[in-house]
C-alpha cells in the first residue's frame, strides 16, 4: 500500500495541452488585423489586376507571416513577458505552451507564408515578406528591443512593409506611392507606441526594457511624441500633394492630423495616464481611417 502511494506521488501532473486559443494568441491577432488591412490597401491601389483567388492567397500570406513573427517574438521574449502585467497571461509565461512548441509553430508559419507567396504570387512580394519577418525578429526583437530606447523607431519599419508587399503582389515591383504608405506607418509608430509605453512604464521598468519613458523620462517622451506627430503631418499629406489621392483624402487627413497633434499636446499638458491611453486608442483609429481614405479616394495618378 505504501509503495503504491509513493508511486502515485512520484508521477508529476502533466502540463495542460495548448488549446486553439493559445495558438491564436501567439499570432497577435489585434496587430495582425491592422497589418492585413494596410496590406490590402496597398494591393487595392496598385495598378494592374490580380486574380481574386491569388489576391486572397497574398493577403493570407501577409497575415500568416505577421502571426509567425509574433509567435517567434513571444518565444524570444518569454522571460520579460513573464514579469510584465500586460503580457504575463500569454501562453508561454502562463505555462500553457512549451517555448519550443511556440518557436516551431512560428518558424513553420514563416516558411510556409514565404514559399506560398513566392510560388503562387511572385518573388518580389515574397522577398519583401522575408524582409519583414527578418526585420521584426532579428532587428527589432533580438537586436534593438533590449538595447536602445530607439527600438520602436527603427524596429517600427517591420510593421510598415505590408502596403509595399500588397503593391508588389500585384505589380511585381515597388513604386513611390507604396513607399509613401510605408512612411506614414513608419512615422506613426513612435507616437503610437510611446503613448502605450508612458502608460505601461512600470511594466517595462520591471522587465528591464529600455523604453524611452524609462530611459529619458516622461517629459522627453512627450516631446518626442509631439515631434514625430508634427513630422507625420506632411508625410500623410504627401500622397494628396503628389496626386495619388484626391481632395477628400487631403481634407480628411488634415483634420485627422490636427486631432492627432492636439492629442500629443494634451499628453504634454496633462502628463497623466488617461491622456496617454486616449492618444494610443485614437492613433489606431487614425491610421485605419487614413488608409480607408486612401482606398476610397485614390486617383488615376496612383496607377
LOMIVEX-977082 format. One line per 10 residues: number of its first residue (from 0); for each residue x, y, z of C-alpha. Coordinates in steps of 0.25 Angstrom, whole numbers. Layout:
% residues N
NUM) X,Y,Z; ...
END
This chain:
% residues 303
0) 0,0,0; 11,9,4; 19,6,-9; 6,9,-17; 5,23,-10; 19,26,-13; 18,22,-28; 6,31,-29; 12,43,-22; 24,42,-32
10) 16,44,-44; 16,59,-48; 4,64,-53; 4,66,-68; 5,80,-73; -8,84,-80; -8,84,-95; -9,97,-102; -22,100,-108; -26,106,-121
20) -28,120,-114; -13,119,-109; -8,117,-123; -17,129,-128; -12,137,-117; 2,134,-121; -1,141,-135; -4,154,-128; -18,156,-135; -20,170,-132
30) -7,174,-138; -9,165,-150; -23,172,-153; -16,185,-156; -5,179,-163; -15,171,-172; -23,184,-175; -11,192,-179; -6,181,-188; -20,180,-194
40) -20,195,-197; -6,194,-204; -12,183,-212; -25,190,-216; -18,203,-220; -7,196,-229; -9,197,-244; -12,184,-251; -20,172,-247; -18,160,-239
50) -28,149,-239; -37,149,-227; -32,135,-222; -18,140,-223; -21,153,-216; -27,145,-205; -15,136,-204; -6,148,-204; -14,154,-192; -14,141,-185
60) 2,140,-186; 3,154,-181; -6,150,-169; 2,137,-166; 15,144,-167; 11,155,-157; 6,144,-148; 19,136,-150; 27,148,-146; 18,150,-134
70) 20,135,-129; 35,136,-130; 35,149,-123; 27,142,-112; 37,131,-111; 49,140,-110; 42,150,-100; 37,139,-91; 46,144,-80; 41,158,-80
80) 27,155,-83; 26,147,-70; 29,159,-62; 20,169,-69; 6,170,-65; 1,173,-79; 8,160,-85; 8,150,-73; -4,143,-78; 2,140,-91
90) 3,124,-94; 17,122,-91; 19,130,-78; 6,125,-73; 11,111,-75; 0,107,-85; 10,104,-96; 25,100,-97; 34,110,-102; 40,101,-113
100) 26,98,-118; 23,113,-120; 36,114,-127; 34,102,-136; 20,108,-139; 25,122,-143; 36,116,-152; 27,107,-159; 17,118,-162; 28,128,-166
110) 34,117,-176; 20,114,-181; 16,128,-184; 28,132,-192; 28,119,-200; 14,120,-204; 15,135,-207; 27,132,-216; 21,120,-223; 6,126,-224
120) 8,141,-226; 22,146,-229; 36,146,-224; 37,161,-221; 25,160,-211; 32,148,-205; 45,155,-203; 38,167,-196; 31,157,-187; 45,151,-183
130) 50,165,-181; 38,168,-172; 39,155,-163; 54,156,-162; 54,171,-158; 43,169,-147; 50,156,-142; 65,159,-143; 66,175,-144; 55,179,-134
140) 53,167,-125; 67,161,-123; 76,173,-126; 68,186,-123; 57,184,-113; 66,181,-100; 78,190,-104; 73,204,-108; 61,214,-106; 61,216,-121
150) 56,201,-122; 42,205,-127; 47,216,-136; 56,207,-144; 48,194,-142; 35,200,-146; 39,198,-160; 35,184,-159; 20,188,-158; 21,198,-169
160) 24,188,-180; 11,182,-183; 6,193,-193; 18,190,-201; 16,175,-200; 2,177,-205; 6,186,-216; 17,177,-220; 8,165,-220; 0,172,-232
170) 11,179,-239; 24,171,-236; 31,183,-232; 31,195,-223; 27,210,-227; 27,223,-220; 12,222,-215; 14,210,-206; 27,216,-201; 19,228,-196
180) 9,218,-189; 21,211,-183; 26,225,-178; 12,228,-172; 13,215,-163; 27,217,-160; 26,231,-154; 13,228,-148; 19,216,-140; 27,224,-130
190) 16,233,-124; 6,222,-125; 15,212,-117; 21,222,-107; 7,226,-103; 5,212,-98; 20,212,-92; 16,224,-84; 4,217,-78; 12,204,-76
200) 25,210,-72; 25,202,-59; 23,189,-67; 35,192,-76; 44,196,-64; 41,183,-57; 45,175,-69; 58,184,-72; 53,188,-86; 59,202,-89
210) 47,209,-94; 48,224,-96; 40,227,-83; 49,219,-74; 62,224,-80; 59,239,-84; 47,241,-75; 33,244,-77; 35,259,-81; 45,256,-92
220) 36,244,-97; 24,254,-98; 33,264,-106; 38,253,-116; 23,249,-118; 19,263,-122; 31,264,-131; 28,251,-138; 14,255,-139; 17,268,-146
230) 26,261,-155; 15,251,-159; 6,263,-164; 14,266,-177; 16,251,-179; 1,248,-178; -2,260,-188; 9,256,-198; 0,245,-205; -10,257,-207
240) 0,267,-211; 6,257,-222; -7,254,-227; -8,239,-223; -21,242,-215; -32,253,-217; -37,265,-209; -46,256,-200; -34,249,-194; -26,262,-193
250) -37,270,-185; -40,258,-176; -25,255,-174; -23,269,-170; -34,268,-159; -29,255,-154; -15,261,-153; -20,273,-145; -27,264,-135; -14,255,-134
260) -6,267,-131; -16,272,-121; -15,258,-114; 0,260,-113; -1,274,-108; -11,269,-98; -1,258,-93; 9,268,-91; 0,277,-83; -7,267,-75
270) 5,257,-73; -5,246,-68; -8,232,-72; -22,235,-77; -18,245,-88; -7,235,-92; -16,224,-93; -26,233,-101; -15,236,-111; -12,222,-112
280) -26,218,-115; -28,230,-125; -15,226,-132; -21,213,-136; -34,219,-141; -25,230,-148; -17,220,-156; -29,212,-160; -37,224,-165; -25,229,-173
290) -23,216,-180; -38,215,-182; -38,229,-189; -26,224,-198; -35,213,-202; -47,221,-206; -41,234,-211; -29,229,-220; -27,236,-233; -23,231,-247
300) -9,236,-244; -8,225,-234; -6,216,-245
END
